[in-house]
């Protein structure tokens, strides 16, 4: 028998986490979720801005962005939620954008909070 809900808001957050986990297969680490949600709230940001905002190391951000992109760093398929492009003003810098699939996924997450 299921226990009664004591906090609707916490249950909504739980539902968001479960949707994230379902997308990642068996796992969706919090760093990955943090990167995705920050990109979703700042579409088009520079990768270095993500480093600063999340306090993750540049290598952690790069690893997470790669996983959110088309290919996982270990050679398997990525989540295809984020695309990374060279900045047109400075080709040494990268800009991060949600893909159309990423935008749809973030909308699903947002709908859990209504």
TIMI-2910 file (N, C-alpha, C, CB; in pm, 1 decimal, decimal comma, always signed):
<rs>
+----------+----------+----------+----------+----------+----------+----------+----------+----------+----------+----------+----------+------+
!      n_x !      n_y !      n_z !     ca_x !     ca_y !     ca_z !      c_x !      c_y !      c_z !     cb_x !     cb_y !     cb_z ! resn !
+----------+----------+----------+----------+----------+----------+----------+----------+----------+----------+----------+----------+------+
!    +83,9 !   -118,2 !     +0,0 !     +0,0 !     +0,0 !     +0,0 !    +88,7 !   +124,9 !     +0,0 !    -95,6 !     -0,4 !   +122,2 !  Unk !
!    +62,1 !   +215,9 !    -90,7 !   +141,0 !   +338,4 !   -100,8 !   +102,9 !   +434,2 !    +11,1 !   +120,9 !   +405,4 !   -238,1 !  Unk !
!   +203,7 !   +504,3 !    +61,9 !   +175,6 !   +603,4 !   +165,2 !   +121,4 !   +730,5 !   +101,0 !   +302,5 !   +634,0 !   +248,0 !  Unk !
!    +57,3 !   +813,1 !   +181,4 !     -2,7 !   +935,5 !   +128,8 !   +104,3 !  +1041,6 !   +104,9 !   -110,1 !   +988,8 !   +225,2 !  Unk !
!    +78,3 !  +1128,0 !     +9,1 !   +171,5 !  +1234,5 !    -26,5 !   +169,8 !  +1340,4 !    +82,9 !   +135,6 !  +1296,8 !   -164,4 !  Unk !
!   +287,1 !  +1375,7 !   +130,7 !   +297,6 !  +1477,6 !   +235,3 !   +347,1 !  +1611,2 !   +181,6 !   +390,1 !  +1429,9 !   +345,0 !  Unk !
!   +401,4 !  +1611,3 !    +57,5 !   +445,3 !  +1735,8 !     -4,9 !   +431,1 !  +1723,3 !   -156,0 !   +592,0 !  +1769,5 !    +34,2 !  Unk !
!   +335,8 !  +1793,8 !   -211,5 !   +315,3 !  +1792,1 !   -357,1 !   +435,4 !  +1850,4 !   -430,4 !   +188,6 !  +1870,3 !   -394,3 !  Unk !
!   +497,4 !  +1953,6 !   -374,5 !   +611,3 !  +2017,9 !   -440,4 !   +730,7 !  +1923,9 !   -449,0 !   +650,8 !  +2145,2 !   -366,0 !  Unk !
!   +757,3 !  +1851,3 !   -342,0 !   +867,8 !  +1756,2 !   -343,4 !   +836,8 !  +1641,7 !   -439,5 !   +895,1 !  +1702,1 !   -201,3 !  Unk !
!   +712,2 !  +1600,5 !   -445,7 !   +672,6 !  +1495,8 !   -539,8 !   +695,6 !  +1541,0 !   -683,8 !   +524,9 !  +1457,6 !   -519,1 !  Unk !
!   +668,5 !  +1667,7 !   -713,5 !   +694,7 !  +1720,8 !   -847,7 !   +843,9 !  +1715,8 !   -880,0 !   +642,8 !  +1865,3 !   -859,5 !  Unk !
!   +927,2 !  +1750,5 !   -783,5 !  +1072,1 !  +1742,8 !   -804,6 !  +1116,7 !  +1598,9 !   -826,9 !  +1147,0 !  +1802,9 !   -685,2 !  Unk !
!  +1059,1 !  +1508,4 !   -750,8 !  +1087,6 !  +1365,5 !   -769,2 !  +1051,8 !  +1322,3 !   -911,8 !  +1009,0 !  +1280,1 !   -665,7 !  Unk !
!   +937,0 !  +1366,7 !   -960,3 !   +894,3 !  +1331,7 !  -1095,9 !   +991,8 !  +1384,1 !  -1200,3 !   +754,5 !  +1386,5 !  -1123,4 !  Unk !
!  +1043,7 !  +1504,3 !  -1179,9 !  +1144,4 !  +1560,1 !  -1271,5 !  +1268,0 !  +1471,0 !  -1272,7 !  +1182,8 !  +1705,1 !  -1230,4 !  Unk !
!  +1313,6 !  +1431,4 !  -1154,4 !  +1432,4 !  +1345,7 !  -1147,2 !  +1409,0 !  +1211,5 !  -1215,4 !  +1472,8 !  +1323,4 !  -1001,6 !  Unk !
!  +1290,4 !  +1157,1 !  -1200,8 !  +1260,5 !  +1029,0 !  -1264,6 !  +1256,0 !  +1042,0 !  -1417,1 !  +1127,4 !   +974,1 !  -1212,8 !  Unk !
!  +1207,4 !  +1153,3 !  -1467,7 !  +1208,4 !  +1175,9 !  -1613,3 !  +1352,2 !  +1188,3 !  -1662,3 !  +1127,2 !  +1303,7 !  -1650,6 !  Unk !
!  +1435,2 !  +1259,4 !  -1586,9 !  +1576,9 !  +1270,0 !  -1623,0 !  +1641,0 !  +1131,0 !  -1625,5 !  +1652,0 !  +1362,6 !  -1523,4 !  Unk !
!  +1618,9 !  +1053,1 !  -1520,5 !  +1677,8 !   +918,8 !  -1514,6 !  +1631,9 !   +832,0 !  -1630,8 !  +1642,1 !   +851,1 !  -1382,6 !  Unk !
!  +1505,0 !   +844,3 !  -1667,5 !  +1454,1 !   +761,0 !  -1777,2 !  +1521,4 !   +797,1 !  -1909,6 !  +1301,5 !   +776,4 !  -1789,8 !  Unk !
!  +1557,5 !   +922,4 !  -1926,7 !  +1622,6 !   +967,0 !  -2050,2 !  +1764,5 !   +913,1 !  -2060,6 !  +1624,3 !  +1119,6 !  -2057,5 !  Unk !
!  +1831,8 !   +904,4 !  -1948,6 !  +1970,7 !   +861,9 !  -1948,9 !  +1990,8 !   +711,7 !  -1944,1 !  +2040,1 !   +922,8 !  -1834,9 !  Unk !
!  +1884,9 !   +637,0 !  -1956,1 !  +1897,6 !   +492,1 !  -1942,6 !  +1889,0 !   +456,4 !  -1796,1 !  +2030,3 !   +440,5 !  -2004,2 !  Unk !
!  +1997,5 !   +409,9 !  -1741,3 !  +1997,9 !   +374,2 !  -1600,0 !  +2047,2 !   +486,7 !  -1510,6 !  +2082,7 !   +252,6 !  -1578,5 !  Unk !
!  +2107,7 !   +588,0 !  -1569,4 !  +2163,0 !   +693,7 !  -1485,3 !  +2153,5 !   +829,8 !  -1553,7 !  +2308,4 !   +662,7 !  -1450,2 !  Unk !
!  +2148,7 !   +930,3 !  -1472,9 !  +2152,1 !  +1068,7 !  -1519,5 !  +2210,9 !  +1147,5 !  -1402,1 !  +2006,1 !  +1123,0 !  -1563,6 !  Unk !
!  +2345,0 !  +1151,3 !  -1391,3 !  +2409,4 !  +1216,0 !  -1276,4 !  +2364,3 !  +1360,8 !  -1257,9 !  +2560,3 !  +1211,7 !  -1292,6 !  Unk !
!  +2372,0 !  +1407,9 !  -1134,2 !  +2328,5 !  +1544,6 !  -1105,4 !  +2409,4 !  +1648,1 !  -1181,8 !  +2338,3 !  +1572,1 !   -957,1 !  Unk !
!  +2538,1 !  +1623,9 !  -1204,9 !  +2616,9 !  +1718,5 !  -1285,0 !  +2559,9 !  +1729,2 !  -1425,5 !  +2765,0 !  +1675,4 !  -1290,9 !  Unk !
!  +2517,0 !  +1618,7 !  -1480,6 !  +2458,7 !  +1617,8 !  -1614,2 !  +2327,5 !  +1695,6 !  -1614,9 !  +2435,8 !  +1473,3 !  -1662,6 !  Unk !
!  +2244,5 !  +1672,6 !  -1512,9 !  +2117,6 !  +1744,7 !  -1499,7 !  +2142,6 !  +1894,0 !  -1481,7 !  +2035,8 !  +1689,6 !  -1381,1 !  Unk !
!  +2239,0 !  +1927,9 !  -1399,1 !  +2271,5 !  +2068,0 !  -1375,0 !  +2314,9 !  +2136,8 !  -1504,2 !  +2381,7 !  +2079,7 !  -1269,0 !  Unk !
!  +2400,0 !  +2071,5 !  -1580,5 !  +2445,1 !  +2128,4 !  -1708,4 !  +2328,0 !  +2146,4 !  -1803,6 !  +2552,3 !  +2038,7 !  -1773,0 !  Unk !
!  +2244,7 !  +2043,9 !  -1817,2 !  +2130,1 !  +2052,6 !  -1907,7 !  +2035,7 !  +2166,1 !  -1868,3 !  +2054,2 !  +1920,0 !  -1909,5 !  Unk !
!  +2002,5 !  +2173,7 !  -1741,5 !  +1905,9 !  +2274,8 !  -1697,3 !  +1962,9 !  +2416,2 !  -1707,5 !  +1862,6 !  +2246,9 !  -1553,5 !  Unk !
!  +2092,6 !  +2432,1 !  -1683,5 !  +2150,8 !  +2565,6 !  -1697,2 !  +2155,4 !  +2606,8 !  -1844,0 !  +2292,3 !  +2569,7 !  -1636,0 !  Unk !
!  +2192,1 !  +2513,4 !  -1931,1 !  +2190,2 !  +2543,8 !  -2074,6 !  +2047,2 !  +2576,9 !  -2117,8 !  +2246,4 !  +2424,0 !  -2157,6 !  Unk !
!  +1950,9 !  +2500,4 !  -2068,8 !  +1810,7 !  +2525,1 !  -2103,2 !  +1761,4 !  +2660,8 !  -2058,1 !  +1724,0 !  +2418,9 !  -2043,3 !  Unk !
!  +1819,1 !  +2712,1 !  -1951,4 !  +1777,5 !  +2843,5 !  -1902,1 !  +1864,0 !  +2957,1 !  -1955,3 !  +1780,3 !  +2844,9 !  -1751,5 !  Unk !
!  +1969,9 !  +2923,8 !  -2028,5 !  +2060,9 !  +3024,0 !  -2085,3 !  +2104,6 !  +2979,2 !  -2225,9 !  +2185,8 !  +3045,1 !  -1992,2 !  Unk !
!  +2009,3 !  +2941,3 !  -2308,1 !  +2037,6 !  +2886,8 !  -2441,5 !  +2130,6 !  +2979,2 !  -2519,9 !  +1906,5 !  +2865,2 !  -2519,6 !  Unk !
!  +2238,9 !  +2924,0 !  -2571,4 !  +2335,2 !  +3002,1 !  -2647,6 !  +2452,3 !  +3052,2 !  -2566,1 !  +2267,3 !  +3117,2 !  -2709,7 !  Unk !
!  +2463,7 !  +3009,4 !  -2441,1 !  +2572,7 !  +3057,8 !  -2357,0 !  +2706,8 !  +3000,6 !  -2399,9 !  +2546,1 !  +3023,2 !  -2211,9 !  Unk !
!  +2813,2 !  +3065,9 !  -2356,6 !  +2948,3 !  +3016,0 !  -2380,5 !  +2976,4 !  +2901,6 !  -2284,2 !  +3053,9 !  +3129,2 !  -2364,2 !  Unk !
!  +3051,4 !  +2803,5 !  -2329,3 !  +3082,9 !  +2689,4 !  -2243,3 !  +3154,6 !  +2734,4 !  -2116,6 !  +3168,8 !  +2587,7 !  -2318,9 !  Unk !
!  +3239,2 !  +2834,3 !  -2127,1 !  +3309,8 !  +2883,8 !  -2008,0 !  +3213,1 !  +2947,6 !  -1907,5 !  +3417,5 !  +2985,9 !  -2048,8 !  Unk !
!  +3101,2 !  +3001,4 !  -1955,4 !  +2999,5 !  +3054,8 !  -1864,6 !  +2934,1 !  +2941,4 !  -1785,5 !  +2892,4 !  +3134,1 !  -1943,3 !  Unk !
!  +2918,2 !  +2826,8 !  -1848,8 !  +2864,5 !  +2710,3 !  -1779,3 !  +2961,2 !  +2663,4 !  -1671,0 !  +2836,3 !  +2596,4 !  -1878,7 !  Unk !
!  +3089,4 !  +2666,8 !  -1700,1 !  +3191,4 !  +2631,9 !  -1600,3 !  +3176,3 !  +2722,2 !  -1478,9 !  +3334,7 !  +2644,1 !  -1660,0 !  Unk !
!  +3169,1 !  +2851,2 !  -1504,0 !  +3159,5 !  +2948,6 !  -1394,7 !  +3029,4 !  +2933,4 !  -1316,0 !  +3170,1 !  +3090,6 !  -1449,8 !  Unk !
!  +2918,6 !  +2917,8 !  -1385,9 !  +2787,4 !  +2912,3 !  -1320,1 !  +2769,5 !  +2787,2 !  -1235,6 !  +2677,4 !  +2919,0 !  -1423,5 !  Unk !
!  +2824,9 !  +2675,0 !  -1280,7 !  +2802,0 !  +2548,2 !  -1210,7 !  +2914,4 !  +2510,6 !  -1114,8 !  +2783,9 !  +2437,8 !  -1310,9 !  Unk !
!  +3023,6 !  +2584,3 !  -1118,6 !  +3142,1 !  +2553,2 !  -1037,1 !  +3198,3 !  +2413,9 !  -1065,7 !  +3107,7 !  +2564,5 !   -889,3 !  Unk !
!  +3171,4 !  +2363,8 !  -1185,6 !  +3232,8 !  +2238,3 !  -1228,3 !  +3364,7 !  +2271,6 !  -1296,8 !  +3138,0 !  +2157,3 !  -1323,9 !  Unk !
!  +3454,3 !  +2176,9 !  -1297,9 !  +3581,1 !  +2198,3 !  -1367,2 !  +3554,5 !  +2203,3 !  -1518,1 !  +3684,2 !  +2085,6 !  -1332,0 !  Unk !
!  +3642,7 !  +2268,4 !  -1591,5 !  +3626,2 !  +2270,1 !  -1737,7 !  +3617,9 !  +2129,7 !  -1797,9 !  +3741,5 !  +2345,8 !  -1801,9 !  Unk !
!  +3695,2 !  +2036,1 !  -1744,0 !  +3690,1 !  +1899,9 !  -1798,1 !  +3556,3 !  +1832,0 !  -1766,6 !  +3805,9 !  +1816,1 !  -1741,7 !  Unk !
!  +3499,7 !  +1858,1 !  -1649,2 !  +3368,0 !  +1801,7 !  -1616,0 !  +3260,3 !  +1859,7 !  -1706,5 !  +3332,9 !  +1828,6 !  -1468,3 !  Unk !
!  +3265,1 !  +1989,5 !  -1730,3 !  +3167,4 !  +2051,5 !  -1819,0 !  +3180,7 !  +1993,6 !  -1959,4 !  +3185,4 !  +2204,8 !  -1821,7 !  Unk !
!  +3302,9 !  +1982,2 !  -2007,9 !  +3324,4 !  +1926,7 !  -2141,1 !  +3269,9 !  +1783,9 !  -2150,5 !  +3473,8 !  +1928,8 !  -2176,2 !  Unk !
!  +3296,8 !  +1703,3 !  -2050,3 !  +3248,6 !  +1564,6 !  -2047,3 !  +3096,3 !  +1559,7 !  -2047,6 !  +3303,2 !  +1491,2 !  -1923,7 !  Unk !
!  +3032,3 !  +1644,8 !  -1967,6 !  +2886,3 !  +1646,4 !  -1960,2 !  +2823,4 !  +1700,1 !  -2087,8 !  +2840,9 !  +1729,4 !  -1841,9 !  Unk !
!  +2881,5 !  +1802,5 !  -2146,2 !  +2830,3 !  +1857,4 !  -2272,4 !  +2842,3 !  +1753,6 !  -2383,6 !  +2906,6 !  +1986,9 !  -2311,1 !  Unk !
!  +2951,8 !  +1679,3 !  -2384,3 !  +2969,0 !  +1573,7 !  -2483,7 !  +2860,1 !  +1467,8 !  -2468,0 !  +3108,6 !  +1509,5 !  -2471,1 !  Unk !
!  +2831,5 !  +1427,9 !  -2345,7 !  +2727,9 !  +1327,6 !  -2318,9 !  +2589,5 !  +1379,9 !  -2358,5 !  +2728,9 !  +1287,7 !  -2169,8 !  Unk !
!  +2565,0 !  +1507,6 !  -2334,5 !  +2437,3 !  +1568,9 !  -2372,5 !  +2426,1 !  +1586,5 !  -2523,5 !  +2420,9 !  +1704,1 !  -2303,3 !  Unk !
!  +2537,7 !  +1578,7 !  -2592,9 !  +2540,4 !  +1596,4 !  -2736,8 !  +2517,5 !  +1467,3 !  -2813,4 !  +2670,6 !  +1655,9 !  -2777,5 !  Unk !
!  +2568,9 !  +1460,3 !  -2936,4 !  +2540,3 !  +1344,0 !  -3021,7 !  +2616,5 !  +1216,4 !  -2984,9 !  +2571,1 !  +1378,7 !  -3163,0 !  Unk !
!  +2734,9 !  +1230,3 !  -2924,4 !  +2815,4 !  +1111,3 !  -2893,3 !  +2867,2 !  +1118,8 !  -2751,3 !  +2932,9 !  +1096,8 !  -2991,9 !  Unk !
!  +2855,5 !  +1009,2 !  -2677,9 !  +2913,4 !   +997,3 !  -2544,7 !  +3064,9 !   +986,4 !  -2561,5 !  +2854,7 !   +873,2 !  -2466,7 !  Unk !
!  +3139,9 !  +1033,9 !  -2466,4 !  +3286,4 !  +1031,3 !  -2477,8 !  +3342,7 !   +890,2 !  -2486,2 !  +3348,5 !  +1102,6 !  -2360,0 !  Unk !
!  +3267,3 !   +790,4 !  -2441,2 !  +3314,3 !   +652,0 !  -2446,0 !  +3275,0 !   +582,1 !  -2575,6 !  +3259,6 !   +574,6 !  -2327,7 !  Unk !
!  +3226,6 !   +660,0 !  -2673,7 !  +3196,7 !   +606,0 !  -2804,6 !  +3052,2 !   +565,5 !  -2826,5 !  +3281,8 !   +490,8 !  -2828,6 !  Unk !
!  +2973,2 !   +561,8 !  -2720,8 !  +2832,0 !   +526,6 !  -2738,8 !  +2752,4 !   +650,5 !  -2780,4 !  +2773,2 !   +465,6 !  -2608,2 !  Unk !
!  +2627,4 !   +629,6 !  -2810,6 !  +2542,8 !   +739,3 !  -2853,8 !  +2517,1 !   +836,3 !  -2738,1 !  +2410,2 !   +685,6 !  -2909,6 !  Unk !
!  +2519,4 !   +965,4 !  -2769,2 !  +2489,2 !  +1066,9 !  -2669,3 !  +2339,3 !  +1087,7 !  -2657,4 !  +2558,1 !  +1198,6 !  -2703,9 !  Unk !
!  +2300,3 !  +1181,8 !  -2572,9 !  +2158,2 !  +1207,2 !  -2546,6 !  +2093,8 !  +1299,3 !  -2649,3 !  +2141,6 !  +1266,8 !  -2409,3 !  Unk !
!  +2173,7 !  +1367,2 !  -2730,5 !  +2126,1 !  +1453,9 !  -2839,8 !  +2034,0 !  +1566,2 !  -2790,9 !  +2052,5 !  +1370,1 !  -2943,6 !  Unk !
!  +2063,4 !  +1619,8 !  -2673,3 !  +1983,2 !  +1728,2 !  -2617,1 !  +2050,4 !  +1864,0 !  -2633,7 !  +1956,2 !  +1702,2 !  -2470,2 !  Unk !
!  +2181,2 !  +1863,6 !  -2659,9 !  +2259,9 !  +1987,6 !  -2667,5 !  +2349,9 !  +1981,1 !  -2790,5 !  +2345,0 !  +2009,1 !  -2537,4 !  Unk !
!  +2367,6 !  +2097,1 !  -2854,0 !  +2466,2 !  +2108,0 !  -2962,1 !  +2568,1 !  +2213,5 !  -2922,6 !  +2398,1 !  +2144,1 !  -3099,1 !  Unk !
!  +2688,4 !  +2191,5 !  -2965,9 !  +2799,6 !  +2280,9 !  -2934,5 !  +2855,9 !  +2332,6 !  -3065,1 !  +2909,9 !  +2208,8 !  -2850,3 !  Unk !
!  +2869,4 !  +2464,4 !  -3075,4 !  +2921,5 !  +2527,2 !  -3196,7 !  +3028,9 !  +2627,9 !  -3160,1 !  +2808,5 !  +2595,5 !  -3276,7 !  Unk !
!  +3124,0 !  +2644,3 !  -3250,8 !  +3225,6 !  +2748,7 !  -3231,8 !  +3157,1 !  +2884,9 !  -3230,1 !  +3334,5 !  +2743,0 !  -3344,2 !  Unk !
!  +3202,6 !  +2972,4 !  -3143,1 !  +3152,4 !  +3108,7 !  -3136,8 !  +3197,6 !  +3182,9 !  -3263,0 !  +3202,4 !  +3181,2 !  -3007,2 !  Unk !
!  +3105,1 !  +3251,0 !  -3328,7 !  +3141,3 !  +3318,5 !  -3454,6 !  +3237,0 !  +3435,8 !  -3432,9 !  +3015,6 !  +3368,2 !  -3525,1 !  Unk !
!  +3242,3 !  +3492,4 !  -3312,6 !  +3333,0 !  +3603,7 !  -3284,9 !  +3471,8 !  +3555,9 !  -3241,8 !  +3273,9 !  +3693,1 !  -3177,2 !  Unk !
!  +3476,8 !  +3438,5 !  -3178,4 !  +3603,6 !  +3384,9 !  -3129,8 !  +3601,4 !  +3233,2 !  -3144,7 !  +3629,2 !  +3426,0 !  -2981,4 !  Unk !
!  +3662,1 !  +3179,6 !  -3250,3 !  +3654,8 !  +3035,5 !  -3276,6 !  +3724,0 !  +2947,1 !  -3172,4 !  +3714,2 !  +3007,6 !  -3409,8 !  Unk !
!  +3789,8 !  +3007,4 !  -3073,7 !  +3848,7 !  +2929,8 !  -2964,7 !  +3745,0 !  +2898,8 !  -2856,4 !  +3967,4 !  +3005,5 !  -2903,7 !  Unk !
!  +3629,4 !  +2963,8 !  -2866,8 !  +3524,3 !  +2947,1 !  -2765,7 !  +3406,9 !  +2869,8 !  -2824,9 !  +3476,9 !  +3084,9 !  -2712,2 !  Unk !
!  +3334,7 !  +2801,9 !  -2737,3 !  +3218,6 !  +2722,6 !  -2778,5 !  +3090,3 !  +2780,9 !  -2721,6 !  +3234,3 !  +2576,7 !  -2734,0 !  Unk !
!  +2984,5 !  +2778,4 !  -2800,4 !  +2850,0 !  +2815,6 !  -2756,1 !  +2766,8 !  +2689,4 !  -2746,0 !  +2783,8 !  +2918,4 !  -2853,4 !  Unk !
!  +2677,7 !  +2688,5 !  -2648,2 !  +2595,1 !  +2571,0 !  -2621,2 !  +2448,4 !  +2604,8 !  -2641,5 !  +2619,0 !  +2518,9 !  -2478,1 !  Unk !
!  +2379,5 !  +2518,5 !  -2714,6 !  +2239,7 !  +2538,3 !  -2748,6 !  +2162,2 !  +2408,8 !  -2723,3 !  +2224,8 !  +2583,5 !  -2896,0 !  Unk !
!  +2037,3 !  +2420,3 !  -2686,6 !  +1951,3 !  +2303,1 !  -2684,4 !  +1917,3 !  +2266,0 !  -2828,1 !  +1822,2 !  +2329,1 !  -2600,8 !  Unk !
!  +1913,3 !  +2138,7 !  -2856,2 !  +1863,6 !  +2091,4 !  -2985,7 !  +1710,4 !  +2098,6 !  -2981,1 !  +1914,0 !  +1943,6 !  -3017,4 !  Unk !
!  +1642,5 !  +2084,2 !  -3093,6 !  +1495,9 !  +2078,6 !  -3088,3 !  +1447,1 !  +1968,4 !  -2992,2 !  +1438,8 !  +2054,5 !  -3229,8 !  Unk !
!  +1514,1 !  +1855,4 !  -2993,1 !  +1479,9 !  +1747,1 !  -2900,7 !  +1505,1 !  +1789,8 !  -2755,2 !  +1561,5 !  +1619,9 !  -2934,3 !  Unk !
!  +1613,0 !  +1864,5 !  -2733,4 !  +1644,5 !  +1915,8 !  -2600,1 !  +1539,8 !  +2014,6 !  -2551,6 !  +1781,1 !  +1981,8 !  -2600,1 !  Unk !
!  +1493,2 !  +2101,3 !  -2642,2 !  +1388,5 !  +2197,6 !  -2605,0 !  +1259,7 !  +2125,6 !  -2566,8 !  +1361,7 !  +2295,8 !  -2720,6 !  Unk !
!  +1225,6 !  +2023,8 !  -2643,1 !  +1105,0 !  +1947,1 !  -2612,3 !  +1119,5 !  +1875,9 !  -2477,5 !  +1076,2 !  +1844,7 !  -2724,2 !  Unk !
!  +1236,1 !  +1819,7 !  -2451,9 !  +1259,7 !  +1749,7 !  -2325,9 !  +1249,6 !  +1845,9 !  -2207,2 !  +1397,6 !  +1681,6 !  -2327,6 !  Unk !
!  +1308,4 !  +1964,1 !  -2221,0 !  +1301,9 !  +2063,4 !  -2113,2 !  +1157,4 !  +2107,9 !  -2090,1 !  +1390,8 !  +2185,7 !  -2146,4 !  Unk !
!  +1078,6 !  +2120,7 !  -2196,9 !   +935,8 !  +2155,2 !  -2180,5 !   +862,5 !  +2047,5 !  -2101,1 !   +867,9 !  +2174,0 !  -2318,4 !  Unk !
!   +896,8 !  +1921,9 !  -2124,6 !   +836,5 !  +1812,2 !  -2047,9 !   +871,9 !  +1826,5 !  -1899,5 !   +884,3 !  +1674,1 !  -2102,1 !  Unk !
!   +998,2 !  +1857,1 !  -1872,5 !  +1040,0 !  +1876,6 !  -1733,2 !   +964,9 !  +1994,3 !  -1670,0 !  +1192,7 !  +1900,4 !  -1725,4 !  Unk !
!   +953,6 !  +2103,2 !  -1745,0 !   +882,2 !  +2221,4 !  -1694,6 !   +736,8 !  +2188,9 !  -1663,1 !   +889,0 !  +2335,6 !  -1796,7 !  Unk !
!   +675,8 !  +2106,5 !  -1745,0 !   +534,3 !  +2074,9 !  -1723,4 !   +512,2 !  +1999,6 !  -1591,1 !   +480,8 !  +1991,3 !  -1840,7 !  Unk !
!   +614,0 !  +1933,4 !  -1541,4 !   +601,4 !  +1864,0 !  -1413,0 !   +589,7 !  +1962,9 !  -1297,8 !   +721,3 !  +1771,5 !  -1390,3 !  Unk !
!   +632,3 !  +2084,2 !  -1318,9 !   +633,5 !  +2183,4 !  -1210,6 !   +503,7 !  +2263,4 !  -1203,6 !   +750,7 !  +2278,5 !  -1228,6 !  Unk !
!   +416,2 !  +2247,4 !  -1302,2 !   +288,1 !  +2320,7 !  -1302,6 !   +193,9 !  +2266,8 !  -1197,1 !   +221,3 !  +2312,6 !  -1440,3 !  Unk !
+----------+----------+----------+----------+----------+----------+----------+----------+----------+----------+----------+----------+------+
</rs>
